[in-house]
Amino acid sequence: MGKRLPLSLEGNERREEDAMDLRTRHWDRLGNGGLTFTELGMGTAPLGNLYRAITDEEAHAVLERAWEAGVRYYDTAPLYGFGLSETRLNRFLRGKPRDSYVLSTKIGRLLQATPPESRDGVGKWFEVPNRKEVYDDTYDGVMRSLEFSLERLGVDRVDILFAHDLDRFNHGTQAALDAKIEELMGPSGGYQAFLKLREEGVIEAFGAGVNEWETCQTLTERGDMDLFLLAGRYTLLEQEALASFLPLAESRGIGIVIGGAYNSGILATGPKPGAYYNYDPAPPEILERVGRIEAVCRRHGVRLVDAAFQFPLRHPAVVSVVPGGQGVSEMESNIRAAQAAVPEALFADLKAEGLMRADAPTKG
C-alpha cells in the first residue's frame, strides 16, 4: 500500500516535505506479505451519526481531510449508523486504488428492517435507517454479514474482519458472553468461516473488536487470531492488559489496533465539567487523575491529547490508533497528535508519580 517512510525518517524528526505523511507499521504474522497500517487510522462510528446527525457532505469532508493527511487505514462496522458508516465510505473509497488502503469491518450483528417505532439505537444513532440488531456469530452469520458489508461498501473485499462487541459491556453477564463466545468458536461457529475466508484469500486477517481485554485473551487461547481492535483498555488511564494479554499477543505476533485512546473523550478534552469517560460522565476520581496527568503534560509542553495518542504506540504489538471524528477540526487535532513529538521523560514522570504502570513500554 502507500509509501513507507525510510527507517531514518520514521521518528519524530522528518523532512519538511514529508510533513503530511504519517508513520506506518507493517504487520505480517503469517508471512504472506501482511498489511501496512498508518499509525493514525480512522474509526468511522461518528460518521454513522453517533450522538448527532451530520450531513453526507460533512462526513465526506472529514474522510477527504484524513486521506489528504495520509491516513490509509479505515475501520467500520454494520452497527455504525445501521449501515450508514459503510455507505458513506462507499462514496469516499470509490475510484481509489484498492491496494492503497487497509479496510476493516465487523461481524456479529445482522440488520433487520423494522418500523420506526421499534428500531434500535434511539438516542444513540440519529437519522439512520430503521433497523433492529440481530446478534449472530455463527458460520452463516459471518458469511451473510460480510456479503451485506461488501454491498454497502461497494468493494470486492475487506482486509480484516472483526467479531464485534463480544464483551460483558454489551451482553450483560459473563454467562451470556460465554454463550456468544461459544457460538463464535464452536464447531459450526463463525470462527470456521474466518478460517475459510482467510485460507481462500478473501480476507487477510481476522480477530475481534471489543471493549474488554479479557475477551481478547480468551479468544487468543482458543484460536488462531491475527488482530484485535481493543477499545479503551490500553490508554494513559488504563494499562491492566499489560498483566497478561498484551505479552501473550506479542508472543503470538498478534497486532493490536487501539480504539478509544481518549477513553470516550476525557483524554482529549481534559478534566473539564461534563467530560466523558467510558461513555458516561467522568466520576470525581477519574477527573482528579486526569488532572494530574495533564499537569505532567503541561510541564513538558505537550498537549494531553498528544500524549494520549502517542502512548499506546510505544507498545510493540500496537499497529494503529483509530480515533473518530465528526468534524474536520477533530480530524485536524488527530493529525496533529499523530505527528507530535512526546518525550520519553514525560512518561517517566507519570510513572514516578504513580500515574502509569512501571512496566508500560515508553521508548519511542
Secondary structure by P-SEA (a helix, b strand, c coil): ccccccccccccccccccccbbbbbbbbccccbbbbbccbbbbccccccccccccaaaaaaaaaaaaaacccbbbbccccccaaaaaaaaaaacccccccccccccccbbbbbbcccccccccccccccbbbbbbbccaaaaaaaaaaaaaaaccccccbbbbccccccccccaaaaaaaaaaaaccccaaaaaaaaaaacccccbbbbcccaaaaaaaaaccccccccccccccccccccccccaaaaaaacbbbbbcccccccccccccccccccccccccaaaaaaaaaaaaaaaaacccaaaaaaacccccccccbbbbbbccaaaaaaaaaaaabbbbaaaaaaaaaaccccccccccc
